[in-house]
């Protein structure tokens, strides 16, 4: 039993590290060949876990080979647009000027219901509003609305807007993020003073605190502190 646990933990850590090597992508954004690699890795890792008679290297070596192949293909795709077209495929225009491209849908074996579902997921309910809809190689649809149907932007009205940077997280679950405090050119004393003025005695009582680009501090207390 102990041997099974140890083998499982070794395989888990190895697969976790190798998946990180493959890169950061959501499931809906990975390429078909990457999905194949992930499925094969899960199958290969399961064999040594289930059967302690199989040497653990018999599972690890093929996994390393698959990840090396995936990284190599990704590098080739990065350097060559022709290779990228072969390996990953090319985006397809499925709607152009509010007209569905039936031939392209037929070639992709993509039905109208799937198309409408993807459009609804993008908050588009009327095909006549669509200038272009592009089916990406990941299977997701990118939608470009007609200019008169797009939301109005401040630039359309000639309005100048102030810069909005990313808020810096200063406290997470009662733990101070000192490096972000340094980036904000603030001190622990300043943060504690701001919290004290709001009636917060301890940093440990704060669930989340962040500082925006305008110097405004947002914080939320932990539930157990609120109840007390």
C-alpha positions as a LaTeX table, in Angstrom:
\begin{tabular}{lrrr}
\hline
Residue & $x$ (\AA) & $y$ (\AA) & $z$ (\AA) \\
\hline
Unk1 & 0.00 & 0.00 & 0.00 \\
Unk2 & 2.79 & 2.42 & 0.97 \\
Unk3 & 4.61 & 1.63 & $-2.29$ \\
Unk4 & 1.48 & 2.50 & $-4.29$ \\
Unk5 & 1.12 & 5.81 & $-2.47$ \\
Unk6 & 4.77 & 6.72 & $-3.07$ \\
Unk7 & 4.60 & 5.78 & $-6.77$ \\
Unk8 & 1.39 & 7.77 & $-7.17$ \\
Unk9 & 2.92 & 10.86 & $-5.55$ \\
Unk10 & 6.05 & 10.59 & $-7.73$ \\
Unk11 & 3.98 & 10.33 & $-10.90$ \\
Unk12 & 1.68 & 13.14 & $-9.80$ \\
Unk13 & 4.59 & 15.53 & $-9.16$ \\
Unk14 & 6.29 & 14.54 & $-12.41$ \\
Unk15 & 3.14 & 15.04 & $-14.50$ \\
Unk16 & 2.37 & 18.34 & $-12.75$ \\
Unk17 & 5.87 & 19.68 & $-13.50$ \\
Unk18 & 5.75 & 18.52 & $-17.11$ \\
Unk19 & 2.33 & 20.07 & $-17.70$ \\
Unk20 & 3.74 & 23.36 & $-16.42$ \\
Unk21 & 6.60 & 22.95 & $-18.90$ \\
Unk22 & 3.99 & 22.60 & $-21.66$ \\
Unk23 & 2.79 & 26.12 & $-20.88$ \\
Unk24 & $-0.16$ & 27.98 & $-19.34$ \\
Unk25 & $-3.36$ & 27.50 & $-21.29$ \\
Unk26 & $-6.96$ & 26.86 & $-20.46$ \\
Unk27 & $-8.54$ & 23.66 & $-21.73$ \\
Unk28 & $-10.60$ & 25.63 & $-24.27$ \\
Unk29 & $-7.45$ & 27.26 & $-25.69$ \\
Unk30 & $-5.20$ & 24.25 & $-26.28$ \\
Unk31 & $-4.48$ & 22.94 & $-29.75$ \\
Unk32 & $-5.74$ & 19.47 & $-30.80$ \\
Unk33 & $-2.26$ & 17.93 & $-30.68$ \\
Unk34 & $-1.79$ & 19.30 & $-27.14$ \\
Unk35 & $-5.06$ & 17.68 & $-26.07$ \\
Unk36 & $-3.83$ & 14.38 & $-27.51$ \\
Unk37 & $-0.60$ & 14.70 & $-25.51$ \\
Unk38 & $-2.50$ & 15.40 & $-22.28$ \\
Unk39 & $-4.79$ & 12.39 & $-22.80$ \\
Unk40 & $-1.84$ & 10.11 & $-23.56$ \\
Unk41 & 0.05 & 11.39 & $-20.49$ \\
Unk42 & $-2.91$ & 10.59 & $-18.25$ \\
Unk43 & $-3.13$ & 7.07 & $-19.69$ \\
Unk44 & 0.62 & 6.45 & $-19.33$ \\
Unk45 & 0.66 & 7.75 & $-15.75$ \\
Unk46 & $-2.28$ & 5.53 & $-14.77$ \\
Unk47 & $-0.52$ & 2.27 & $-15.75$ \\
Unk48 & 2.31 & 2.39 & $-13.14$ \\
Unk49 & $-0.16$ & 3.66 & $-10.53$ \\
Unk50 & $-2.51$ & 0.71 & $-10.97$ \\
Unk51 & 0.13 & $-1.97$ & $-11.45$ \\
Unk52 & 3.07 & $-1.91$ & $-9.03$ \\
Unk53 & 4.69 & $-4.67$ & $-11.10$ \\
Unk54 & 5.34 & $-2.17$ & $-13.90$ \\
Unk55 & 8.58 & $-0.21$ & $-13.33$ \\
Unk56 & 7.81 & 3.45 & $-12.70$ \\
Unk57 & 10.32 & 4.44 & $-15.39$ \\
Unk58 & 8.15 & 2.64 & $-17.95$ \\
Unk59 & 5.57 & 5.34 & $-17.30$ \\
Unk60 & 7.90 & 8.32 & $-16.83$ \\
Unk61 & 10.06 & 7.85 & $-19.92$ \\
Unk62 & 7.17 & 7.88 & $-22.46$ \\
Unk63 & 5.70 & 10.90 & $-20.64$ \\
Unk64 & 9.01 & 12.76 & $-20.94$ \\
Unk65 & 9.17 & 11.85 & $-24.64$ \\
Unk66 & 5.62 & 13.13 & $-25.25$ \\
Unk67 & 6.30 & 16.42 & $-23.46$ \\
Unk68 & 9.56 & 16.85 & $-25.38$ \\
Unk69 & 7.65 & 16.26 & $-28.63$ \\
Unk70 & 5.00 & 18.79 & $-27.60$ \\
Unk71 & 7.59 & 21.43 & $-26.69$ \\
Unk72 & 9.40 & 20.81 & $-29.98$ \\
Unk73 & 6.22 & 21.17 & $-32.01$ \\
Unk74 & 5.32 & 24.34 & $-30.11$ \\
Unk75 & 8.76 & 25.79 & $-30.86$ \\
Unk76 & 8.47 & 24.89 & $-34.55$ \\
Unk77 & 5.00 & 26.46 & $-34.66$ \\
Unk78 & 6.41 & 29.60 & $-33.07$ \\
Unk79 & 9.17 & 29.95 & $-35.64$ \\
Unk80 & 7.37 & 28.89 & $-38.84$ \\
Unk81 & 3.96 & 30.09 & $-39.99$ \\
Unk82 & 3.77 & 27.29 & $-42.58$ \\
Unk83 & 4.47 & 24.65 & $-39.95$ \\
Unk84 & 1.93 & 26.30 & $-37.66$ \\
Unk85 & $-0.70$ & 25.95 & $-40.36$ \\
Unk86 & 0.06 & 22.23 & $-40.72$ \\
Unk87 & 0.33 & 21.48 & $-37.00$ \\
Unk88 & $-2.42$ & 23.71 & $-35.59$ \\
Unk89 & $-4.55$ & 24.46 & $-38.64$ \\
Unk90 & $-5.74$ & 27.91 & $-39.68$ \\
Unk91 & $-8.58$ & 30.14 & $-38.51$ \\
Unk92 & $-11.71$ & 29.97 & $-40.64$ \\
Unk93 & $-14.16$ & 32.76 & $-41.45$ \\
Unk94 & $-17.61$ & 31.29 & $-40.84$ \\
Unk95 & $-19.61$ & 34.53 & $-41.07$ \\
Unk96 & $-18.77$ & 37.43 & $-43.35$ \\
Unk97 & $-20.90$ & 40.59 & $-43.48$ \\
Unk98 & $-23.80$ & 38.82 & $-41.71$ \\
Unk99 & $-23.75$ & 35.93 & $-44.21$ \\
Unk100 & $-22.99$ & 32.39 & $-43.00$ \\
Unk101 & $-20.31$ & 30.64 & $-45.03$ \\
Unk102 & $-22.02$ & 27.29 & $-45.62$ \\
Unk103 & $-19.12$ & 25.78 & $-47.56$ \\
Unk104 & $-16.72$ & 26.51 & $-44.71$ \\
Unk105 & $-19.10$ & 25.08 & $-42.12$ \\
Unk106 & $-19.50$ & 21.96 & $-44.23$ \\
Unk107 & $-15.72$ & 21.59 & $-44.59$ \\
Unk108 & $-15.26$ & 21.98 & $-40.84$ \\
Unk109 & $-18.24$ & 19.70 & $-40.09$ \\
Unk110 & $-19.60$ & 22.49 & $-37.91$ \\
Unk111 & $-23.38$ & 22.79 & $-37.65$ \\
Unk112 & $-25.55$ & 25.89 & $-37.35$ \\
Unk113 & $-26.65$ & 25.08 & $-33.79$ \\
Unk114 & $-23.02$ & 25.01 & $-32.62$ \\
Unk115 & $-22.39$ & 28.31 & $-34.36$ \\
Unk116 & $-25.41$ & 29.98 & $-32.76$ \\
Unk117 & $-24.43$ & 28.62 & $-29.33$ \\
Unk118 & $-20.93$ & 30.06 & $-29.66$ \\
Unk119 & $-22.36$ & 33.42 & $-30.74$ \\
Unk120 & $-24.70$ & 33.50 & $-27.75$ \\
Unk121 & $-21.71$ & 32.80 & $-25.50$ \\
Unk122 & $-20.24$ & 36.02 & $-26.90$ \\
Unk123 & $-23.49$ & 37.90 & $-26.15$ \\
Unk124 & $-24.39$ & 38.04 & $-29.84$ \\
Unk125 & $-27.99$ & 37.04 & $-30.53$ \\
Unk126 & $-28.54$ & 38.45 & $-34.02$ \\
Unk127 & $-26.38$ & 37.27 & $-36.92$ \\
Unk128 & $-27.24$ & 40.45 & $-38.82$ \\
Unk129 & $-25.11$ & 42.35 & $-36.28$ \\
Unk130 & $-21.99$ & 40.34 & $-37.17$ \\
Unk131 & $-19.37$ & 41.68 & $-39.56$ \\
Unk132 & $-17.04$ & 38.70 & $-39.16$ \\
Unk133 & $-17.07$ & 35.52 & $-37.09$ \\
Unk134 & $-13.82$ & 33.57 & $-37.10$ \\
Unk135 & $-13.47$ & 30.02 & $-35.85$ \\
Unk136 & $-10.03$ & 29.89 & $-34.23$ \\
Unk137 & $-7.77$ & 26.85 & $-34.23$ \\
Unk138 & $-8.63$ & 26.26 & $-30.55$ \\
Unk139 & $-12.32$ & 25.86 & $-31.46$ \\
Unk140 & $-13.34$ & 29.21 & $-29.99$ \\
Unk141 & $-15.13$ & 31.84 & $-32.06$ \\
Unk142 & $-13.96$ & 35.44 & $-32.34$ \\
Unk143 & $-16.72$ & 37.89 & $-33.26$ \\
Unk144 & $-16.33$ & 41.32 & $-34.87$ \\
Unk145 & $-19.57$ & 43.26 & $-34.77$ \\
Unk146 & $-20.59$ & 45.78 & $-37.39$ \\
Unk147 & $-19.30$ & 49.23 & $-36.51$ \\
Unk148 & $-22.79$ & 50.60 & $-35.81$ \\
Unk149 & $-23.51$ & 47.70 & $-33.44$ \\
Unk150 & $-20.38$ & 47.96 & $-31.30$ \\
Unk151 & $-20.55$ & 49.47 & $-27.80$ \\
Unk152 & $-19.63$ & 53.15 & $-27.73$ \\
Unk153 & $-16.10$ & 53.78 & $-26.48$ \\
Unk154 & $-14.84$ & 57.02 & $-24.87$ \\
Unk155 & $-12.55$ & 57.49 & $-27.88$ \\
Unk156 & $-15.62$ & 57.53 & $-30.17$ \\
Unk157 & $-16.87$ & 60.57 & $-28.25$ \\
Unk158 & $-13.48$ & 62.25 & $-28.06$ \\
Unk159 & $-13.33$ & 61.83 & $-24.28$ \\
Unk160 & $-9.91$ & 61.63 & $-22.62$ \\
Unk161 & $-9.77$ & 59.02 & $-19.87$ \\
Unk162 & $-7.18$ & 58.73 & $-17.08$ \\
Unk163 & $-4.71$ & 55.86 & $-16.95$ \\
Unk164 & $-5.93$ & 52.86 & $-15.00$ \\
Unk165 & $-3.21$ & 50.48 & $-13.90$ \\
Unk166 & $-3.61$ & 47.09 & $-12.30$ \\
Unk167 & $-4.52$ & 47.10 & $-8.60$ \\
Unk168 & $-1.76$ & 45.77 & $-6.37$ \\
Unk169 & $-2.80$ & 43.06 & $-3.94$ \\
Unk170 & $-1.40$ & 43.92 & $-0.51$ \\
Unk171 & $-3.03$ & 41.31 & 1.72 \\
Unk172 & $-4.34$ & 37.83 & 0.92 \\
Unk173 & $-6.02$ & 35.79 & 3.65 \\
Unk174 & $-4.31$ & 37.75 & 6.41 \\
Unk175 & $-0.85$ & 37.51 & 4.84 \\
Unk176 & 1.01 & 40.67 & 3.83 \\
Unk177 & 2.44 & 40.73 & 0.27 \\
Unk178 & 5.53 & 42.82 & 1.01 \\
Unk179 & 6.85 & 42.90 & $-2.58$ \\
Unk180 & 3.64 & 44.58 & $-3.78$ \\
Unk181 & 3.86 & 47.06 & $-0.91$ \\
Unk182 & 7.35 & 47.98 & $-2.15$ \\
Unk183 & 6.06 & 48.37 & $-5.73$ \\
Unk184 & 3.42 & 50.78 & $-4.45$ \\
Unk185 & 6.12 & 52.78 & $-2.57$ \\
Unk186 & 4.23 & 52.24 & 0.67 \\
Unk187 & 5.28 & 50.95 & 4.08 \\
Unk188 & 3.75 & 48.50 & 6.50 \\
Unk189 & 3.19 & 51.42 & 8.86 \\
Unk190 & 1.21 & 53.29 & 6.21 \\
Unk191 & $-0.96$ & 50.24 & 5.53 \\
Unk192 & $-1.56$ & 49.60 & 9.22 \\
Unk193 & $-2.46$ & 53.25 & 9.73 \\
Unk194 & $-5.00$ & 53.17 & 6.89 \\
Unk195 & $-6.54$ & 49.99 & 8.29 \\
Unk196 & $-6.63$ & 51.42 & 11.82 \\
Unk197 & $-8.54$ & 54.45 & 10.58 \\
Unk198 & $-11.16$ & 52.03 & 9.21 \\
Unk199 & $-11.37$ & 50.20 & 12.52 \\
Unk200 & $-9.24$ & 47.21 & 11.51 \\
Unk201 & $-6.80$ & 46.31 & 14.26 \\
Unk202 & $-4.80$ & 43.47 & 12.72 \\
Unk203 & $-3.62$ & 42.62 & 9.21 \\
Unk204 & $-4.42$ & 38.97 & 9.99 \\
Unk205 & $-8.13$ & 39.88 & 10.12 \\
Unk206 & $-8.16$ & 41.01 & 6.47 \\
Unk207 & $-9.25$ & 38.54 & 3.79 \\
Unk208 & $-8.17$ & 40.75 & 0.88 \\
Unk209 & $-6.72$ & 44.23 & 0.52 \\
Unk210 & $-5.65$ & 45.93 & $-2.70$ \\
Unk211 & $-4.46$ & 49.37 & $-3.79$ \\
Unk212 & $-5.56$ & 50.84 & $-7.13$ \\
Unk213 & $-3.63$ & 53.24 & $-9.36$ \\
Unk214 & $-5.40$ & 56.22 & $-7.76$ \\
Unk215 & $-4.19$ & 55.29 & $-4.28$ \\
Unk216 & $-7.58$ & 54.00 & $-3.09$ \\
Unk217 & $-7.37$ & 51.12 & $-0.64$ \\
Unk218 & $-9.96$ & 48.34 & $-0.86$ \\
Unk219 & $-10.24$ & 45.72 & 1.85 \\
Unk220 & $-12.56$ & 42.96 & 3.00 \\
Unk221 & $-12.52$ & 41.36 & 6.43 \\
Unk222 & $-12.72$ & 37.64 & 7.07 \\
Unk223 & $-16.19$ & 36.29 & 7.83 \\
Unk224 & $-15.24$ & 35.21 & 11.35 \\
Unk225 & $-14.06$ & 38.76 & 12.12 \\
Unk226 & $-17.28$ & 40.25 & 10.75 \\
Unk227 & $-19.38$ & 37.97 & 12.96 \\
Unk228 & $-17.42$ & 38.98 & 16.02 \\
\hline
\end{tabular}
